[in-house]
Amino acid sequence: MSEQFVVVTGANRGIGLALTKEYLRRGCEVLALCRKASEALRETKAALLTGIDVADAATMPLIQEHLGTRTIDILINNAGILHSECLGVIDFTQVTRQLEVNSVAPLRVTETLLDNLQPGSKVALITSRMGSITDNESGGYYGYRMSKAALNSAGMSLSHDLKPKGVAVAILHPGFVQTDMVANAGDVSPQSAAENLIHRIDELSLENSGTFWHASGEVLPW
């Protein structure tokens, strides 16, 4: 893994920062994409590309220009947002924004970088088991649940469309991670989540492409 080139979106904090650090620790070269780099990200040895809003199509050419024809070994679509909505007082602007960032943007980034994905490349989508329809036993969180279900669907389609190109796709739930997104209320540290996610990416192949995995290795229901 020491010579792999990894691209991570939303790398400035949380899971994205932890993934960046872990891949660097393993000797990989990492390009960290974000709107604005945190001090913690700047302290790493990752290459930085800031000013990237994955929900803004106008920033995609910046990624293309930076990468040129460079082959990406692992593309991790990690950037995401979370809002909570309750029936009767739903903020539909927030719902739409979550769909844009959590489901449309990863597809946009992946399509933007199609020419940089070659046989053996891998694409990882950081989703959530809250996107599972079968697993929904509590309701609420309409925008987040809808956006992650849409991302899961996009991931399955990508797994089929990219297979002839020799590119595998992982659809990954990181666990309930202690990040700012959930006010650090999780039960898994970002470092542990990153390590587990990377194990799943290590195990990813064309044979299991399109699998909806928990970071622990459990296959999750749709």
N, CA and C of each residue as an Amber inpcrd file, in Angstrom:
protein
   666
   0.8190000  -1.1970000   0.0000000   0.0000000   0.0000000   0.0000000
   0.8610000   1.2590000   0.0000000   2.1560000   1.1300000   0.1690000
   3.0090000   2.2830000   0.4100000   3.0540000   3.2700000  -0.7410000
   2.7980000   2.8450000  -1.9710000   2.9110000   3.7380000  -3.1040000
   1.5480000   4.1670000  -3.6430000   0.4890000   3.9050000  -2.9240000
  -0.8340000   4.2590000  -3.4100000  -1.1000000   5.7530000  -3.2980000
  -1.8690000   6.2500000  -4.2520000  -2.2850000   7.6440000  -4.2620000
  -3.7560000   7.6950000  -3.8950000  -4.0680000   8.3900000  -2.7950000
  -5.4080000   8.4140000  -2.2310000  -5.9470000   9.8420000  -2.2640000
  -7.1960000   9.9910000  -2.6950000  -7.8680000  11.2910000  -2.6920000
  -9.0400000  11.2140000  -1.7180000  -9.1050000  12.1700000  -0.7880000
 -10.1420000  12.1820000   0.2440000 -10.8800000  13.5130000   0.2080000
 -12.2090000  13.4750000   0.0870000 -12.9900000  14.7130000   0.1730000
 -13.4010000  14.9540000   1.6300000 -13.6560000  16.2110000   1.9690000
 -14.0420000  16.5370000   3.3460000 -12.9730000  16.1510000   4.3370000
 -11.7150000  16.4370000   3.9900000 -10.5780000  15.9320000   4.7730000
 -10.1610000  16.8470000   5.9150000 -10.8600000  17.9460000   6.1200000
 -10.3860000  18.9230000   7.0960000 -10.6240000  18.5270000   8.5480000
 -11.5470000  17.5930000   8.8010000 -11.8260000  17.2090000  10.1860000
 -12.5000000  15.8420000  10.2110000 -12.7720000  15.3590000  11.4240000
 -13.5440000  14.1340000  11.6070000 -12.9810000  12.9240000  10.8980000
 -13.8650000  12.1660000  10.2630000 -13.4680000  10.9240000   9.5980000
 -12.5020000  11.1990000   8.4600000 -12.7440000  12.2590000   7.7050000
 -11.8700000  12.5720000   6.5800000 -10.4470000  12.8540000   7.0190000
 -10.2980000  13.6100000   8.1070000  -8.9670000  13.8920000   8.6480000
  -8.3140000  12.6180000   9.1570000  -9.0920000  11.7780000   9.8360000
  -8.5500000  10.5210000  10.3660000  -8.1170000   9.5880000   9.2320000
  -8.9020000   9.5270000   8.1650000  -8.5160000   8.7160000   7.0030000
  -7.2240000   9.2430000   6.3820000  -7.1370000  10.5500000   6.2720000
  -5.9270000  11.1620000   5.7250000  -4.7090000  10.7800000   6.5550000
  -4.8120000  10.9180000   7.8620000  -3.6920000  10.6100000   8.7540000
  -3.3050000   9.1370000   8.6770000  -4.3090000   8.2630000   8.6370000
  -4.0190000   6.8300000   8.6360000  -3.3590000   6.3920000   7.3330000
  -3.8370000   6.9100000   6.2160000  -3.1980000   6.5560000   4.9480000
  -1.7750000   7.1120000   4.8770000  -1.5670000   8.3040000   5.4030000
  -0.2100000   8.8400000   5.4550000   0.6850000   7.9770000   6.3390000
   0.1310000   7.5230000   7.4610000   0.9050000   6.6680000   8.3670000
   1.3340000   5.3860000   7.6670000   0.4960000   4.9180000   6.7530000
   0.7940000   3.6930000   6.0110000   1.7300000   3.9360000   4.8310000
   2.1470000   5.1680000   4.6510000   3.0980000   5.4590000   3.5910000
   2.4890000   5.8440000   2.2650000   1.1790000   6.1110000   2.2390000
   0.5140000   6.4980000   1.0000000   0.6810000   7.9960000   0.7510000
   0.4900000   8.3910000  -0.4860000   0.4210000   9.8010000  -0.8360000
  -1.0500000  10.1960000  -0.8200000  -1.3830000  11.2820000  -0.1310000
  -2.7860000  11.6760000   0.0210000  -2.9940000  13.0940000  -0.4920000
  -4.0390000  13.2530000  -1.3040000  -4.5200000  14.5730000  -1.6970000
  -5.7900000  14.8370000  -0.9130000  -5.7610000  15.8460000  -0.0540000
  -6.8850000  16.1730000   0.8180000  -7.6720000  17.3260000   0.2100000
  -8.9550000  17.0770000  -0.0680000  -9.8240000  18.0960000  -0.6430000
 -10.7500000  18.6450000   0.4330000 -10.9180000  19.9550000   0.4630000
 -11.8210000  20.5720000   1.4340000 -12.0850000  22.0140000   1.0270000
 -13.0810000  22.6030000   1.6600000 -13.3420000  24.0200000   1.3980000
 -12.2710000  24.8820000   2.0440000 -11.9430000  24.5880000   3.2940000
 -10.9120000  25.3260000   4.0230000 -10.1780000  24.3470000   4.9300000
  -8.8730000  24.3320000   4.8510000  -8.0840000  23.3820000   5.6370000
  -8.0070000  23.7910000   7.1020000  -8.2420000  22.8260000   7.9650000
  -8.0730000  23.0570000   9.4000000  -6.5940000  23.0540000   9.7370000
  -6.2620000  23.5690000  10.9140000  -4.8740000  23.5500000  11.3560000
  -4.3760000  22.1180000  11.4840000  -5.2590000  21.2300000  11.9730000
  -4.8750000  19.8200000  12.1250000  -4.5330000  19.1970000  10.7770000
  -5.2680000  19.5500000   9.7290000  -4.9690000  19.0230000   8.4020000
  -3.6700000  19.6140000   7.8660000  -3.4640000  20.8940000   8.0980000
  -2.2430000  21.5420000   7.6180000  -0.9970000  20.9720000   8.2860000
  -1.1660000  20.4250000   9.4780000  -0.0210000  19.8540000  10.1950000
   0.3820000  18.4880000   9.6480000  -0.4500000  17.8970000   8.8020000
  -0.1020000  16.6160000   8.1880000   0.7690000  16.8530000   6.9620000
   1.2290000  15.7590000   6.3610000   2.0390000  15.8500000   5.1510000
   1.2030000  15.6430000   3.8910000  -0.1110000  15.7340000   4.0360000
  -0.9830000  15.5700000   2.8750000  -0.8430000  16.7630000   1.9340000
  -0.9970000  16.5120000   0.6440000  -1.1220000  17.5980000  -0.3220000
  -2.5250000  18.1740000  -0.1700000  -2.6510000  19.4800000  -0.1840000
  -3.9380000  20.1240000   0.0710000  -4.4710000  20.7800000  -1.1940000
  -5.7720000  20.6300000  -1.4050000  -6.4700000  21.3760000  -2.4390000
  -7.7020000  21.9690000  -1.7820000  -7.6240000  23.2580000  -1.4780000
  -8.7000000  23.9350000  -0.7600000  -9.6030000  24.6790000  -1.7410000
 -10.6960000  25.2180000  -1.1930000 -11.6540000  25.9210000  -2.0360000
 -12.5650000  24.9850000  -2.8030000 -12.5940000  23.7170000  -2.3810000
 -13.4100000  22.7140000  -3.0680000 -14.7060000  22.4910000  -2.3070000
 -15.8040000  22.9220000  -2.8940000 -17.1440000  22.6330000  -2.3750000
 -17.7230000  21.5570000  -3.2760000 -17.8200000  20.3360000  -2.7550000
 -18.2300000  19.2110000  -3.6030000 -19.6430000  19.3660000  -4.1440000
 -20.4430000  20.2440000  -3.5200000 -21.8030000  20.4730000  -4.0000000
 -21.8590000  21.5770000  -5.0530000 -20.7160000  22.1600000  -5.3730000
 -20.6470000  23.2440000  -6.3500000 -19.9140000  22.7480000  -7.5900000
 -20.6570000  22.5670000  -8.6660000 -20.0660000  22.0450000  -9.8990000
 -18.9370000  22.9270000 -10.4140000 -18.9790000  24.2080000 -10.0730000
 -17.9710000  25.1440000 -10.5750000 -16.5830000  24.8660000 -10.0170000
 -16.4850000  24.1080000  -8.9050000 -15.1680000  23.8190000  -8.3280000
 -14.5640000  22.5130000  -8.8710000 -15.3340000  21.7600000  -9.6310000
 -14.8180000  20.4980000 -10.1520000 -13.6370000  20.6780000 -11.1040000
 -13.6410000  21.6870000 -11.9760000 -12.4720000  21.8670000 -12.8460000
 -11.1770000  22.1090000 -12.0850000 -11.2740000  22.6480000 -10.8670000
 -10.0810000  22.8570000 -10.0570000  -9.4310000  21.5220000  -9.7070000
 -10.2690000  20.5220000  -9.4310000  -9.7310000  19.1860000  -9.1240000
  -9.0980000  18.5860000 -10.3690000  -9.7950000  18.6910000 -11.4940000
  -9.2700000  18.1460000 -12.7500000  -7.9290000  18.7850000 -13.1050000
  -7.8510000  20.1130000 -12.9590000  -6.6180000  20.8210000 -13.2970000
  -5.4780000  20.3930000 -12.3880000  -5.7820000  20.2060000 -11.1050000
  -4.7420000  19.8080000 -10.1490000  -4.2160000  18.4100000 -10.4520000
  -5.1080000  17.4930000 -10.7850000  -4.7180000  16.0980000 -10.9750000
  -4.1580000  15.8150000 -12.3640000  -4.6520000  16.5240000 -13.3510000
  -4.2210000  16.2250000 -14.7090000  -4.5510000  14.7890000 -15.0740000
  -3.5580000  14.0430000 -15.5110000  -3.7700000  12.6420000 -15.8990000
  -3.3460000  11.6660000 -14.8090000  -3.1080000  12.1670000 -13.6160000
  -2.6350000  11.3130000 -12.5100000  -3.6700000  10.2390000 -12.1790000
  -3.2290000   8.9990000 -12.0670000  -4.1210000   7.9000000 -11.7070000
  -4.3840000   7.8960000 -10.2060000  -5.6460000   7.7720000  -9.8440000
  -6.0520000   7.6700000  -8.4370000  -6.2070000   6.1940000  -8.0890000
  -5.5190000   5.7600000  -7.0510000  -5.6840000   4.3800000  -6.5940000
  -6.9420000   4.2290000  -5.7520000  -7.1820000   5.1930000  -4.8470000
  -8.3570000   5.1340000  -3.9780000  -8.9880000   6.5260000  -3.9060000
 -10.2520000   6.6070000  -4.2750000 -11.0260000   7.8370000  -4.1610000
 -12.0460000   7.6460000  -3.0510000 -11.9630000   8.4760000  -2.0090000
 -12.8810000   8.3560000  -0.8800000 -13.7910000   9.5770000  -0.8450000
 -15.0550000   9.3600000  -1.1750000 -16.0670000  10.4080000  -1.1020000
 -16.6140000  10.4430000   0.3150000 -16.0350000  11.3170000   1.1210000
 -16.3420000  11.3660000   2.5510000 -17.1760000  12.5770000   2.9560000
 -17.0690000  13.6850000   2.2390000 -17.7240000  14.9300000   2.6430000
 -19.2300000  14.7180000   2.8230000 -19.7640000  15.2440000   3.9060000
 -21.1970000  15.0920000   4.1640000 -21.6640000  16.0320000   5.2560000
 -22.9770000  16.2150000   5.3290000 -23.5770000  17.0580000   6.3630000
 -24.7720000  16.3420000   6.9720000 -25.1590000  16.7730000   8.1620000
 -26.2850000  16.1710000   8.8790000 -27.1400000  17.2520000   9.5100000
 -28.4440000  17.1930000   9.2470000 -29.4230000  18.0120000   9.9470000
 -30.5320000  17.0850000  10.4320000 -31.2480000  17.5200000  11.4450000
 -32.3570000  16.7310000  11.9760000 -33.6770000  17.4260000  11.6760000
 -34.6180000  16.6850000  11.0950000 -35.9390000  17.2300000  10.8070000
 -37.0170000  16.3950000  11.4950000 -38.0310000  17.0680000  12.0010000
 -39.1840000  16.4000000  12.6070000 -40.4310000  16.6920000  11.7710000
 -41.2360000  15.6810000  11.5930000 -42.4530000  15.8290000  10.7970000
 -43.3300000  16.9310000  11.3800000 -43.7880000  17.8160000  10.5260000
 -44.6120000  18.9400000  10.9510000 -43.8610000  20.2530000  10.9700000
 -42.5280000  20.1690000  11.1250000 -41.7000000  21.3800000  11.1290000
 -40.4480000  21.1580000  10.2700000 -40.6240000  20.4840000   9.1510000
 -39.4790000  20.1560000   8.2980000 -38.9880000  21.4000000   7.5710000
 -37.6810000  21.6090000   7.6140000 -37.0340000  22.6540000   6.8450000
 -36.5900000  22.0220000   5.5260000 -37.3440000  22.2600000   4.4680000
 -37.0720000  21.5820000   3.2000000 -35.8240000  22.1240000   2.5130000
 -35.4100000  23.3180000   2.8870000 -34.1360000  23.8100000   2.3760000
 -32.9900000  22.9410000   2.8830000 -33.0760000  22.5470000   4.1520000
 -32.0590000  21.6570000   4.7230000 -32.1170000  20.2720000   4.0720000
 -33.3120000  19.7990000   3.7970000 -33.4570000  18.4930000   3.1440000
 -32.7600000  18.5210000   1.7860000 -33.0470000  19.5490000   1.0080000
 -32.4520000  19.6700000  -0.3260000 -30.9400000  19.7930000  -0.2530000
 -30.4480000  20.5600000   0.7200000 -29.0050000  20.7310000   0.8660000
 -28.3200000  19.4090000   1.1950000 -28.9310000  18.6020000   2.0340000
 -28.3550000  17.3010000   2.3640000 -28.3170000  16.3850000   1.1480000
 -29.3600000  16.4370000   0.3350000 -29.3570000  15.6540000  -0.9010000
 -28.2320000  16.1120000  -1.8270000 -28.0290000  17.4120000  -1.9230000
 -26.9750000  17.9490000  -2.7820000 -25.5890000  17.5060000  -2.3220000
 -25.3370000  17.6270000  -1.0130000 -24.0040000  17.3470000  -0.4820000
 -23.7550000  15.8540000  -0.3140000 -24.7360000  15.1370000   0.2140000
 -24.5200000  13.7410000   0.6030000 -24.6980000  12.7370000  -0.5130000
 -25.5130000  13.0590000  -1.5150000 -25.7700000  12.0670000  -2.5600000
 -25.3790000  12.5330000  -3.9540000 -25.7330000  13.7620000  -4.3230000
 -25.3840000  14.2420000  -5.6680000 -23.8840000  14.5220000  -5.7680000
 -23.3160000  15.1700000  -4.7550000 -21.9060000  15.5610000  -4.8160000
 -20.9440000  14.3810000  -4.9800000 -21.0890000  13.2800000  -4.2370000
 -20.1660000  12.1590000  -4.4540000 -20.2360000  11.6090000  -5.8810000
 -21.4310000  11.6060000  -6.4520000 -21.5660000  11.1570000  -7.8320000
 -20.8750000  12.1430000  -8.7740000 -21.0380000  13.4330000  -8.4930000
 -20.3950000  14.4580000  -9.3140000 -18.8670000  14.3330000  -9.2570000
 -18.3240000  14.1690000  -8.0580000 -16.8720000  14.0390000  -7.9110000
 -16.3650000  12.8100000  -8.6580000 -17.0720000  11.7050000  -8.4980000
 -16.6500000  10.4650000  -9.1540000 -16.6820000  10.6090000 -10.6650000
 -17.7330000  11.2070000 -11.1960000 -17.8030000  11.4040000 -12.6500000
 -16.7100000  12.3490000 -13.1250000 -16.4400000  13.3950000 -12.3420000
 -15.3850000  14.3410000 -12.6930000 -14.0420000  13.6400000 -12.8450000
 -13.8060000  12.6280000 -12.0170000 -12.5000000  11.9660000 -11.9640000
 -12.4820000  10.6100000 -12.6810000 -13.4630000  10.3640000 -13.5330000
 -13.5240000   9.0780000 -14.2340000 -12.2270000   8.7550000 -14.9730000
 -11.6610000   9.7460000 -15.6360000 -10.4530000   9.4910000 -16.4200000
  -9.2410000   9.2090000 -15.5490000  -9.3290000   9.5580000 -14.2620000
  -8.2300000   9.2910000 -13.3400000  -8.3580000   7.9330000 -12.6660000
  -9.4770000   7.2440000 -12.9100000  -9.6940000   5.9020000 -12.3660000
  -9.3310000   4.8830000 -13.4290000  -8.4310000   3.9980000 -13.0910000
  -7.9350000   2.9970000 -14.0240000  -8.1570000   1.6030000 -13.4500000
  -7.9790000   0.5420000 -14.2320000  -8.1590000  -0.8050000 -13.6900000
  -7.3840000  -0.9990000 -12.3840000  -8.0880000  -1.4500000 -11.3530000
  -7.4880000  -1.6240000 -10.0340000  -7.7900000  -0.4880000  -9.0820000
  -8.2770000   0.6380000  -9.6050000  -8.6650000   1.7430000  -8.7240000
  -9.8870000   1.3550000  -7.9010000 -10.0640000   2.0500000  -6.7710000
 -11.2000000   1.7880000  -5.8970000 -11.8840000   3.0990000  -5.5420000
 -13.2190000   3.0510000  -5.4460000 -14.0140000   4.1950000  -5.0220000
 -14.7530000   3.8100000  -3.7470000 -14.6180000   4.6140000  -2.7110000
 -15.3190000   4.3640000  -1.4510000 -16.2910000   5.5050000  -1.1830000
 -17.5130000   5.1530000  -0.8740000 -18.5390000   6.1230000  -0.5160000
 -18.8080000   5.9940000   0.9780000 -18.5760000   7.0630000   1.7320000
 -18.8550000   7.0360000   3.1590000 -20.3240000   7.4110000   3.3490000
 -21.1240000   6.4190000   3.6610000 -22.5680000   6.5790000   3.7790000
 -22.9740000   6.4020000   5.2440000 -24.1560000   5.8700000   5.4830000
 -24.6240000   5.6310000   6.8430000 -25.6730000   4.5300000   6.8180000
 -25.7340000   3.7560000   7.9040000 -26.8040000   2.7640000   7.9840000
 -28.1530000   3.4570000   8.1220000 -28.1530000   4.7760000   8.4030000
 -29.4060000   5.5260000   8.4170000 -29.9980000   5.6400000   7.0130000
 -29.2220000   5.2790000   6.0060000 -29.7470000   5.2060000   4.6500000
 -30.4110000   3.8810000   4.3470000 -30.3660000   2.9600000   5.3000000
 -31.0310000   1.6610000   5.1280000 -32.5230000   1.7980000   5.4110000
 -33.3390000   1.4030000   4.4760000 -34.7930000   1.4400000   4.6740000
 -35.2180000   0.3380000   5.6360000 -34.6110000  -0.8290000   5.5000000
 -34.9320000  -1.9520000   6.3770000 -34.5900000  -1.6460000   7.8280000
 -33.4950000  -0.9270000   8.0370000 -32.9650000  -0.6940000   9.3770000
 -33.6080000   0.5090000  10.0840000 -34.4940000   1.2090000   9.3980000
 -35.1060000   2.4110000   9.9860000 -36.2180000   2.0190000  10.9570000
 -35.9250000   2.1460000  12.2430000 -36.9000000   1.7850000  13.2750000
 -37.3020000   2.9660000  14.1470000 -36.8640000   4.1720000  13.7690000
 -37.1560000   5.3140000  14.6320000 -37.6820000   6.5400000  13.8960000
 -37.6430000   6.5440000  12.5530000 -38.1540000   7.6750000  11.8000000
 -37.2870000   8.9170000  11.9320000 -37.8440000  10.0710000  11.5350000
 -37.1240000  11.3260000  11.6350000 -35.9310000  11.4190000  10.7090000
 -35.1350000  12.4540000  10.8870000 -33.9320000  12.6880000  10.0880000
 -34.2100000  12.5000000   8.5960000 -35.2600000  13.1380000   8.1160000
 -35.7210000  12.8800000   6.7560000 -34.6560000  13.1730000   5.7060000
 -34.0570000  14.3470000   5.7740000 -33.0740000  14.7110000   4.7630000
 -31.8570000  13.8060000   4.7820000 -31.3530000  13.4920000   5.9680000
 -30.1610000  12.6570000   6.0740000 -30.4460000  11.2410000   5.6020000
 -31.5480000  10.6760000   6.0660000 -31.8980000   9.3140000   5.6580000
 -32.1080000   9.2370000   4.1460000 -32.8560000  10.1880000   3.6030000
 -33.1120000  10.1890000   2.1710000 -31.8200000  10.3360000   1.3760000
 -30.9520000  11.2370000   1.8270000 -29.7160000  11.4830000   1.0830000
 -28.7890000  10.2750000   1.1030000 -28.7190000   9.5870000   2.2320000
 -27.8430000   8.4170000   2.3060000 -28.4350000   7.2200000   1.5560000
 -29.7590000   7.0990000   1.5530000 -30.3890000   6.0470000   0.7350000
 -30.1020000   6.3030000  -0.7410000 -30.1650000   7.5700000  -1.1460000
 -29.8580000   7.9240000  -2.5350000 -28.3910000   7.6470000  -2.8520000
 -27.5020000   7.9370000  -1.9070000 -26.0810000   7.6530000  -2.1070000
 -25.8470000   6.1550000  -2.2620000 -26.5200000   5.3610000  -1.4330000
 -26.3890000   3.9100000  -1.5430000 -26.8200000   3.4220000  -2.9170000
 -27.9170000   3.9790000  -3.4180000 -28.4070000   3.6050000  -4.7420000
 -27.4010000   3.9950000  -5.8200000 -26.8390000   5.1980000  -5.6930000
 -25.8250000   5.6390000  -6.6520000 -24.6060000   4.7240000  -6.6030000
 -24.2290000   4.3060000  -5.3880000 -23.0820000   3.4280000  -5.2420000
 -23.2800000   2.0960000  -5.9290000 -24.4890000   1.5430000  -5.8430000
 -24.7700000   0.2870000  -6.5170000 -24.6840000   0.4500000  -8.0310000
 -25.2480000   1.5550000  -8.5420000 -25.1570000   1.8030000  -9.9820000
 -23.7060000   1.9900000 -10.4120000 -22.9320000   2.7230000  -9.6180000
 -21.5130000   2.9020000  -9.9360000 -20.7750000   1.5660000  -9.9750000
 -21.1220000   0.6750000  -9.0550000 -20.4310000  -0.6230000  -9.0250000
 -20.6470000  -1.3930000 -10.3260000 -21.8330000  -1.2720000 -10.9020000
 -22.1140000  -1.9410000 -12.1790000 -21.4300000  -1.2150000 -13.3410000
 -21.5440000   0.1120000 -13.3500000 -21.0180000   0.8740000 -14.4810000
 -19.4960000   0.9220000 -14.5130000 -18.8610000   0.8290000 -13.3470000
 -17.4010000   0.8950000 -13.2900000 -16.7300000  -0.4760000 -13.3760000
 -17.4970000  -1.5330000 -13.2110000 -16.9000000  -2.8730000 -13.2400000
 -16.1820000  -3.1690000 -14.5560000 -16.7690000  -2.8400000 -15.7120000
 -16.0420000  -3.0980000 -16.9610000 -14.7280000  -2.3240000 -17.0590000
 -14.6300000  -1.2440000 -16.3260000 -13.4120000  -0.4300000 -16.3010000
 -12.3830000  -0.9930000 -15.3250000 -12.8040000  -2.0080000 -14.5290000
 -11.9160000  -2.6160000 -13.5500000 -11.8300000  -1.8510000 -12.2550000
 -12.8660000  -1.0350000 -11.9670000 -12.8890000  -0.2080000 -10.7660000
 -13.9630000  -0.7220000  -9.8170000 -13.5970000  -0.9710000  -8.5590000
 -14.5270000  -1.4950000  -7.5560000 -15.0390000  -0.3700000  -6.6620000
 -16.2470000  -0.5720000  -6.1250000 -16.9180000   0.4510000  -5.3280000
 -17.3500000  -0.1230000  -3.9830000 -17.0240000   0.5700000  -2.9040000
 -17.4540000   0.1840000  -1.5580000 -18.4390000   1.2140000  -1.0230000
 -19.5010000   0.7350000  -0.3910000 -20.5210000   1.5880000   0.2190000
 -20.4050000   1.3450000   1.7260000 -19.8700000   2.3280000   2.4640000
 -19.3710000   2.0700000   3.8070000 -20.0200000   2.9230000   4.8900000
 -20.5410000   2.2450000   5.9140000 -21.0280000   2.9140000   7.1220000
 -19.9020000   2.9000000   8.1450000 -19.4680000   4.0760000   8.6460000
 -18.3060000   4.1170000   9.5300000 -18.5810000   3.7650000  10.9760000
 -19.8660000   3.6360000  11.3470000 -20.2260000   3.4950000  12.7510000
 -20.6770000   4.8480000  13.2890000 -21.0220000   4.8810000  14.5810000
 -21.4490000   6.1220000  15.2370000 -20.1850000   6.7870000  15.7620000
 -19.6290000   7.6870000  14.9480000 -18.2860000   8.2090000  15.1840000
 -18.3350000   9.5390000  15.9360000 -17.3960000   9.7120000  16.8320000
 -17.3010000  10.9170000  17.6610000 -16.7490000  12.0810000  16.8330000
 -17.6660000  12.7770000  16.1510000 -17.2790000  13.9120000  15.3140000
 -18.1220000  15.1310000  15.6710000 -17.7270000  16.2730000  15.1190000
 -18.4980000  17.4950000  15.3260000 -19.9100000  17.3550000  14.7750000
 -20.0720000  16.5380000  13.7380000 -21.3750000  16.3730000  13.1100000
 -22.4370000  15.8880000  14.0950000 -22.0100000  15.0590000  15.0580000
 -22.9510000  14.5310000  16.0570000 -22.6070000  15.0480000  17.4470000
 -21.9430000  16.2110000  17.5020000 -21.5530000  16.8300000  18.7720000
 -20.7350000  15.8680000  19.6340000 -19.9090000  15.0550000  18.9590000
 -19.0140000  14.0990000  19.6220000 -19.7550000  13.0900000  20.4990000
 -20.9790000  12.7670000  20.0890000 -21.7910000  11.8480000  20.8910000
 -21.6190000  10.3890000  20.4920000 -20.7350000  10.0980000  19.5750000
 -20.5870000   8.7320000  19.0890000 -19.9040000   7.8030000  20.0760000
 -19.7690000   6.5350000  19.6700000 -19.1050000   5.5360000  20.5070000
 -17.8600000   4.9500000  19.8310000 -17.4600000   5.5550000  18.7070000
 -16.2670000   5.1060000  17.9880000 -15.3990000   6.3310000  17.7230000
 -14.1110000   6.2400000  17.9910000 -13.2200000   7.3670000  17.7120000
 -12.9920000   7.4780000  16.2120000 -12.6960000   8.6820000  15.7120000
 -12.3890000   8.8230000  14.2890000 -11.2400000   7.9250000  13.8470000
 -10.2200000   7.7740000  14.6950000  -9.0860000   6.9260000  14.3370000
  -9.5110000   5.4760000  14.1530000 -10.3140000   4.9650000  15.1070000
 -10.7790000   3.5760000  14.9900000 -11.6580000   3.4060000  13.7630000
 -12.5260000   4.3920000  13.5150000 -13.3850000   4.3170000  12.3400000
 -12.5430000   4.2880000  11.0660000 -11.5260000   5.1360000  11.0010000
 -10.6640000   5.1770000   9.8200000  -9.9470000   3.8530000   9.6050000
  -9.4270000   3.2860000  10.6740000  -8.7330000   1.9990000  10.5580000
  -9.6660000   0.9180000  10.0370000 -10.8860000   0.8800000  10.5620000
 -11.8470000  -0.1300000  10.1200000 -12.2810000   0.0970000   8.6780000
 -12.5080000   1.3530000   8.3160000 -12.8940000   1.6590000   6.9390000
 -11.7980000   1.2460000   5.9620000 -10.5630000   1.5020000   6.3320000
  -9.4550000   1.1390000   5.4490000  -9.3370000  -0.3700000   5.3050000
  -9.6310000  -1.1130000   6.3610000  -9.6380000  -2.5720000   6.2480000
 -10.6710000  -3.0220000   5.2190000 -11.8430000  -2.3830000   5.2250000
 -12.8720000  -2.7320000   4.2530000 -12.4200000  -2.3810000   2.8330000
 -11.7670000  -1.2410000   2.6920000 -11.2720000  -0.8520000   1.3770000
 -10.1760000  -1.8080000   0.9170000  -9.3320000  -2.2520000   1.8530000
  -8.3070000  -3.2440000   1.5290000  -8.9470000  -4.5050000   0.9460000
 -10.0880000  -4.8890000   1.5170000 -10.7570000  -6.1370000   1.1190000
 -11.6280000  -5.9760000  -0.1260000 -11.7970000  -4.7530000  -0.5830000
 -12.6650000  -4.4880000  -1.7240000 -12.0670000  -5.0640000  -3.0060000
 -12.9270000  -5.6870000  -3.7940000 -12.5100000  -6.2490000  -5.0780000
 -13.6800000  -6.1350000  -6.0530000 -13.4520000  -6.5070000  -7.2880000
 -14.5420000  -6.5030000  -8.2580000 -15.6070000  -7.5260000  -7.8830000
 -15.2090000  -8.5710000  -7.1550000 -16.1530000  -9.6210000  -6.7650000
 -17.1390000  -9.1260000  -5.7010000 -16.7000000  -8.2880000  -4.7850000
 -17.6220000  -7.8050000  -3.7410000 -17.9930000  -6.3370000  -3.9260000
 -17.6850000  -5.7780000  -5.0760000 -18.0310000  -4.3880000  -5.3750000
 -19.5390000  -4.1830000  -5.2560000 -19.9230000  -3.0440000  -4.6870000
 -21.3390000  -2.7410000  -4.5080000 -21.9090000  -3.2250000  -3.1880000
 -21.0700000  -3.7670000  -2.3210000 -21.5310000  -4.2450000  -1.0190000
 -21.7150000  -3.0720000  -0.0550000 -22.7840000  -3.1220000   0.7340000
 -23.0820000  -2.1140000   1.7590000 -22.5660000  -2.6620000   3.0730000
 -21.3980000  -2.1730000   3.4950000 -20.7030000  -2.7050000   4.6640000
 -20.7580000  -1.7590000   5.8570000 -20.8680000  -2.3280000   7.0320000
 -20.4820000  -1.6370000   8.2610000 -18.9620000  -1.6790000   8.3080000
 -18.3390000  -0.6540000   8.8710000 -16.8860000  -0.6310000   8.9610000
 -16.3390000  -1.8480000   9.6880000 -17.1390000  -2.4410000  10.5560000
 -16.7060000  -3.6300000  11.3130000 -16.6520000  -4.8820000  10.4380000
 -17.2280000  -4.8220000   9.2510000 -17.2220000  -5.9610000   8.3410000
 -18.5880000  -6.5920000   8.1260000 -19.5760000  -6.1870000   8.9310000
 -20.9350000  -6.7000000   8.7760000 -21.5510000  -6.1540000   7.4890000
 -22.2420000  -7.0280000   6.7610000 -22.9840000  -6.5820000   5.5780000
 -24.3320000  -6.0710000   6.0330000 -24.6600000  -4.8370000   5.6620000
 -25.8670000  -4.1780000   6.1330000 -27.0250000  -4.3650000   5.1430000
 -28.2560000  -4.3500000   5.6560000 -29.4360000  -4.4910000   4.7910000
 -29.7400000  -3.1770000   4.0780000 -30.3220000  -3.2950000   2.9070000
 -30.7140000  -2.0990000   2.1720000 -31.9770000  -1.4850000   2.7570000
